[in-house]
C-alpha cells in the first residue's frame, strides 16, 4: 500500500477531520490558545487606538485591514511554529495517528 493510498483512506474515513477537531479543541482550552487570543486582542486594540477611524469603516473593510495587520505581524507564523513543536512532542497524539495508519494497513 502506497502512502497516498493510506492518506486517501484516512480522508474518506474522516480521520483528518477528527484530528483537526481534536487539535482545535486542545488549542482553545489550553494556555497557548488563551495566550494567542490575548495577543490578538491587544494587537487589535492597539490598531484601533492608533487609528480610531477604522471603527467607521464598513465591516468587510475593517476585517480586511485587521487581518492584513495581524498576518504582517508574524503572530500566525510564531503560533504555527509553536503548535507544530507541541504536536511533534505529544506522544499521545503521535500514537493516535500511528494507530489509525496501522488500522488502514491491517484492513488492506
N, C-alpha and C positions, 0 to 999 in steps of 0.2 A: 504494500500500500504506500503510495506516494504522500508526501506531506500535504500537497494540495488537496488530495482526497480526504485526508483527515480533517483539514480545515473546513472543507465543504460539508462534511457530515456534522461537524460541530456547529456550523452555522445553521444547518437545517434543523437541528435539534434544539436550537435556541440557547446553546451553551454560552455563546458570546454575550447575548443579551442578559443572561443570568449573572455572568461575571461583571458586566458593566453596571447592572443594578446593585450588586453587592458592593462594588468599589465605590459607587456614588453614595450609597448609604453609609459606608465606613467613613468616607470623606466628610459627609455632612455632620456626622456625630462625633468626630474626633477633633483634637486640638488643631490639627493642620487646616481643617476646613473652617473652623471658627477664626483662626488667625488670618486666613485668606480673606474672609468676609470683612473682618475689621480693617485690614489693609485697604481693600477696595472701597469700603465706606469712607475711610479717611481720605483716600485719593479723590473720590467724588466730591466730598465736602470741600476739599482744598480747591478743586477746579471751580466749583460754584462760588466760593468766596472770592477767588481771583477774578471771576467774570460773572457777576450776577445776572447779566443779560441773557445768559444761557437758559435761565428759567422761563424766559419769554418766548423761546423758540418752540416750534411745534414738537410734539413727542418724538417723531421719527428723526428729526434733525438733532435734537438733544441726545437721543440714544446713540446715533451715529458718532457724534462728537465725543461722547463719553467713551464709547467702545474704542475709537481710534486712540484716544489718550491712554486708556488702560493697556491696549496692545503695545503701544510705543514705550510704555513704562518698563516693560520687561517682567511684570508680575507673572504673566502666564508661563513664560519660559522658566522662571525660577520655580514656580509651582510644579510644572511638568517634570523638571529635574528631580525635585524633592519627592514627588509621588512615584516616579519611576524607581528611585532608590528604595523607597519604602516597600513597594510591591516586590522588588527583587529580594529584599530581606525577609519578607513574610513567608516563612516556611509552610504555614498552613495553606496560604493561597497557592503557593507553588505545588504543594501536594495535591490540592484540589484540581488544579489544571492537569497535572500528570495523571490523576485518576480518570478524568474524563477522556484524555487521549488514550489511555490504556483500554478503557471500555470500548471505544470505537475500534481499536485494533483487534480486540478479542472478538467483537461481533462481526468481524470481517469474514 
